[in-house]
Amino acid sequence: ISKSEVSETLANKRAEHCGSCVHAKQGTLLAYLNDEIKEIKGAYCDLCKCPLSAKVRSEKEKCELEKW
């Protein structure tokens, strides 16, 4: 996914919600992804199973709990 799909400002705002969500889980393989947003580094959503690094940056994605 291209980081330019949504602004990094928007991605950071989304990541604030995801980083404090009980559904954000640390993934074993995802831990090796180098993400600049520390709140979601190596995390995935246990509701939709998406890696949060990609999800918060995708224009077409939305939070399953409608937080963003």
Backbone as CSV, one residue per row, in Angstrom:
resi,resn,N_x,N_y,N_z,CA_x,CA_y,CA_z,C_x,C_y,C_z
1,ILE,0.850,-1.180,0.000,0.000,0.000,0.000,0.892,1.239,0.000
2,SER,0.492,2.194,-0.752,1.230,3.443,-0.820,0.886,4.327,0.369
3,LYS,1.896,4.892,0.999,1.650,5.783,2.130,0.900,7.033,1.699
4,SER,0.890,7.332,0.412,0.223,8.532,-0.055,-1.287,8.330,-0.222
5,GLU,-1.797,7.138,0.010,-3.223,6.883,-0.161,-4.063,7.767,0.766
6,VAL,-3.666,7.923,1.997,-4.249,8.910,2.907,-3.082,9.656,3.542
7,SER,-3.342,10.843,4.033,-2.263,11.622,4.629,-1.746,10.943,5.890
8,GLU,-0.509,11.187,6.194,0.059,10.643,7.423,-0.628,11.248,8.638
9,THR,-1.118,12.476,8.511,-1.852,13.100,9.610,-3.109,12.310,9.918
10,LEU,-3.861,11.941,8.881,-5.068,11.144,9.057,-4.718,9.749,9.584
11,ALA,-3.664,9.164,9.052,-3.240,7.840,9.518,-2.883,7.883,10.998
12,ASN,-2.222,8.942,11.429,-1.866,9.082,12.845,-3.100,9.229,13.720
13,LYS,-4.088,9.968,13.260,-5.332,10.122,14.023,-6.042,8.782,14.157
14,ARG,-6.089,8.033,13.073,-6.705,6.701,13.119,-5.929,5.779,14.064
15,ALA,-4.610,5.868,13.991,-3.753,5.003,14.812,-3.917,5.285,16.301
16,GLU,-4.237,6.513,16.661,-4.487,6.832,18.067,-5.646,6.001,18.597
17,HIS,-6.698,5.878,17.796,-7.847,5.059,18.195,-7.453,3.586,18.256
18,CYS,-6.776,3.126,17.213,-6.413,1.714,17.136,-5.421,1.311,18.228
19,GLY,-4.472,2.174,18.503,-3.444,1.864,19.483,-3.990,1.630,20.882
20,SER,-5.112,2.274,21.203,-5.696,2.111,22.538,-6.884,1.147,22.546
21,CYS,-7.167,0.536,21.424,-8.315,-0.367,21.299,-7.978,-1.765,21.834
22,VAL,-8.932,-2.391,22.501,-8.725,-3.742,23.035,-8.588,-4.783,21.926
23,HIS,-8.991,-4.430,20.712,-8.904,-5.364,19.594,-7.576,-5.280,18.842
24,ALA,-6.707,-4.362,19.233,-5.373,-4.268,18.632,-4.473,-5.283,19.310
25,LYS,-3.992,-6.227,18.549,-3.138,-7.302,19.067,-1.798,-7.280,18.357
26,GLN,-0.763,-7.685,19.059,0.567,-7.752,18.462,0.713,-9.048,17.672
27,GLY,1.155,-8.906,16.440,1.366,-10.053,15.587,2.822,-10.470,15.578
28,THR,3.071,-11.749,15.532,4.440,-12.258,15.534,5.181,-11.832,14.270
29,LEU,4.607,-12.080,13.109,5.255,-11.711,11.854,5.207,-10.212,11.616
30,LEU,4.124,-9.556,12.055,3.987,-8.124,11.835,4.998,-7.314,12.630
31,ALA,5.571,-7.886,13.644,6.563,-7.182,14.458,7.785,-6.791,13.632
32,TYR,8.006,-7.477,12.516,9.151,-7.178,11.668,8.892,-6.039,10.696
33,LEU,7.630,-5.599,10.574,7.328,-4.449,9.731,7.779,-3.185,10.437
34,ASN,8.474,-2.357,9.726,8.967,-1.114,10.315,7.956,-0.013,10.038
35,ASP,7.193,0.348,11.038,6.190,1.393,10.887,6.592,2.601,11.715
36,GLU,6.404,3.758,11.152,6.761,4.999,11.839,5.775,5.348,12.946
37,ILE,4.583,4.774,12.916,3.570,5.072,13.927,3.705,4.045,15.051
38,LYS,4.291,4.465,16.153,4.640,3.528,17.222,3.426,2.888,17.886
39,GLU,2.271,3.566,17.903,1.073,3.019,18.562,0.590,1.719,17.925
40,ILE,0.869,1.545,16.640,0.348,0.370,15.925,1.440,-0.529,15.357
41,LYS,2.679,-0.257,15.664,3.783,-1.046,15.099,3.617,-2.520,15.449
42,GLY,3.544,-3.355,14.435,3.431,-4.799,14.619,2.051,-5.288,15.022
43,ALA,1.048,-4.401,14.986,-0.288,-4.773,15.465,-1.252,-5.084,14.317
44,TYR,-2.264,-5.863,14.675,-3.355,-6.159,13.752,-4.668,-6.044,14.524
45,CYS,-5.758,-5.942,13.808,-7.082,-5.885,14.419,-7.606,-7.308,14.548
46,ASP,-7.991,-7.720,15.745,-8.480,-9.091,15.891,-9.934,-9.251,15.448
47,LEU,-10.586,-8.162,15.054,-11.942,-8.277,14.489,-11.877,-8.602,13.000
48,CYS,-11.094,-7.825,12.264,-11.034,-8.017,10.808,-9.749,-8.701,10.349
49,LYS,-8.788,-8.839,11.261,-7.490,-9.493,11.009,-6.559,-8.682,10.105
50,CYS,-6.861,-7.414,9.862,-6.021,-6.559,9.028,-4.812,-6.043,9.810
51,PRO,-3.652,-5.935,9.153,-2.531,-5.267,9.790,-2.862,-3.784,9.915
52,LEU,-2.714,-3.223,11.094,-3.126,-1.842,11.324,-2.289,-0.845,10.542
53,SER,-1.053,-1.168,10.274,-0.192,-0.290,9.493,-0.812,0.012,8.126
54,ALA,-1.359,-1.004,7.494,-2.005,-0.822,6.190,-3.414,-0.263,6.341
55,LYS,-4.133,-0.741,7.315,-5.533,-0.352,7.482,-5.692,1.145,7.720
56,VAL,-4.883,1.727,8.605,-5.037,3.154,8.908,-4.657,4.046,7.732
57,ARG,-3.914,3.497,6.781,-3.475,4.286,5.633,-4.338,4.079,4.386
58,SER,-5.275,3.182,4.452,-6.116,2.889,3.294,-7.369,3.754,3.294
59,GLU,-7.556,4.456,2.211,-8.713,5.352,2.077,-10.034,4.592,2.159
60,LYS,-10.065,3.373,1.662,-11.313,2.603,1.588,-11.635,1.834,2.868
61,GLU,-10.670,1.731,3.764,-10.892,0.979,5.003,-11.638,1.818,6.024
62,LYS,-12.286,1.115,6.962,-12.955,1.779,8.072,-12.815,0.903,9.299
63,CYS,-12.980,1.516,10.442,-12.928,0.784,11.693,-14.201,-0.038,11.837
64,GLU,-14.038,-1.290,12.230,-15.193,-2.175,12.434,-16.111,-1.662,13.539
65,LEU,-15.555,-0.895,14.472,-16.343,-0.354,15.592,-16.790,1.079,15.325
66,GLU,-16.533,1.559,14.113,-16.917,2.909,13.667,-16.275,4.014,14.497
67,LYS,-15.039,3.770,14.948,-14.290,4.808,15.662,-13.687,5.807,14.686
68,TRP,-13.489,5.385,13.434,-13.046,6.275,12.373,-13.544,5.762,11.024
